Amino acid sequence: MFSMSISEFLMTTALVLLGLGGLSLVIGLIILATRVLGSDVKTLATQTAKLAQKGIAEDFSGVIGNASALVQSLEQLVRTAAGVGIFLALLGILLIAGAYFVVTNIP
């Protein structure tokens, strides 16, 4: 049978928490950096704005309606990606804080 002392178990738990917290923090920051600040979303937003201006200039109400729906979808996409990134980053920070708490309370 595998035996562990309480301090070894707590240290192992703290290391697992630290590893998961660091991984979650890094993934959250990567999501924030790539998806929210991605050039694809910016390019699509500028092209949609140009399309809407062309629709206004040439008086196409359907083009304007579709372009505004596309802009709203892009905003929702950015908010969702930012929300996921922030959630993962905060979860990582909480897991790292939990690991610190466990380590400081090892008897």
Secondary structure, 3 states (H helix, E strand, C coil): CCCCCHHHHHHHHHHHHHHHHHHHHHHHHHHHHHHHCCHHHHHHHHHHHHHHHHHHHHCCHHHHHHHHHHHHHHHHHHHHHHHHHHHHHHHHHHHHHHHHHHHHCCC
